[in-house]
Amino acid sequence: MLGIMEKIDFYKMSGSGNDFIIIDNRNMVVNEAGLTNFIASVCRRKMSVGADGLILIENADAVDFRWRFFNSDGSVAEMCGNGARCAARFAYLNGIAGSEMSFETKAGIVHAKVAKEQVKIKMPDPADLKTDYTLELEDSRLSVSSVNTGVPHVVVEADNIDDIGVVKMGREIRFHDVFAPAGTNVNFVCLQNDDIVAIRTYERGVEDETLACGTGAIACAIVMANKTKIKSPVKVMTRSGGHLYIYYKEKQGRFYDIYLEGDARIIYKAQLWEDAWKRSEGK
């Protein structure tokens, strides 16, 4: 992909347990040739840096920058709330944008405000909200809800968040014919009290449970707000132990002015060597 021994500067960042590789690509240090394989390789845990996703920060005309977001398998995703917060702090720390900024994504323009390690972003309004419909699974029938919060999400209510077979059930729903061909992310949510929910998420593209999911947290907050008396801001307890805060307005069943707030932590800054994306035995 690059010449031998060329190195790529990057940040490793974490948003409430979702971890990302972020690269300043305004000078196209990462080219398009073999991009999918490059991303899948550097996101491999134990064999490379390892991450839930990779973000390229690139030039834009009308806003501070544009991002391209990729899942760990190299596939493109329209939006990632935790990734967006990390991208905003990265841009601020590297002089790409001020503490208040806007940037371009496939899901639309995102506005962000950075306050130390905390970042608050304005998200696209949710679409296609459907609650309490039946999904036929291999061995059972399940009541689910769904909403698009930049990417598609299914929300399943649970009595005990710790007893869920997230990977097994999540994978079956993710690849269900109802959501073909794109598939869906799958969230399991448990109402803790009047303004707190706990969630676990199976993420499309990662194909596993992740420690947090920003768009999934929004999906759970919107579904539970539609069905219960939970009020904005909703505090979402993620599997990492961190918290996300979801702000919204609602009128006649329509949810708008959606904000996501949480941490965007710098884990380290380093360089990718060619070994980071080479397969074993140099392949």
Secondary structure as GFF3:
##gff-version 3
##sequence-region A 1 283
A	DSSP	beta_strand	8	15	.	.	.	ID=ss1
A	DSSP	beta_strand	18	24	.	.	.	ID=ss2
A	DSSP	alpha_helix	35	42	.	.	.	ID=ss3
A	DSSP	beta_strand	53	58	.	.	.	ID=ss4
A	DSSP	beta_strand	65	71	.	.	.	ID=ss5
A	DSSP	alpha_helix	81	93	.	.	.	ID=ss6
A	DSSP	beta_strand	100	105	.	.	.	ID=ss7
A	DSSP	beta_strand	108	115	.	.	.	ID=ss8
A	DSSP	beta_strand	118	123	.	.	.	ID=ss9
A	DSSP	beta_strand	127	136	.	.	.	ID=ss10
A	DSSP	beta_strand	141	148	.	.	.	ID=ss11
A	DSSP	beta_strand	152	157	.	.	.	ID=ss12
A	DSSP	three_ten_helix	161	163	.	.	.	ID=ss13
A	DSSP	alpha_helix	166	174	.	.	.	ID=ss14
A	DSSP	three_ten_helix	177	179	.	.	.	ID=ss15
A	DSSP	beta_strand	185	193	.	.	.	ID=ss16
A	DSSP	beta_strand	196	203	.	.	.	ID=ss17
A	DSSP	beta_strand	208	210	.	.	.	ID=ss18
A	DSSP	alpha_helix	214	227	.	.	.	ID=ss19
A	DSSP	beta_strand	234	237	.	.	.	ID=ss20
A	DSSP	beta_strand	243	251	.	.	.	ID=ss21
A	DSSP	beta_strand	254	263	.	.	.	ID=ss22
A	DSSP	beta_strand	265	272	.	.	.	ID=ss23
A	DSSP	three_ten_helix	274	276	.	.	.	ID=ss24
A	DSSP	three_ten_helix	280	282	.	.	.	ID=ss25
###
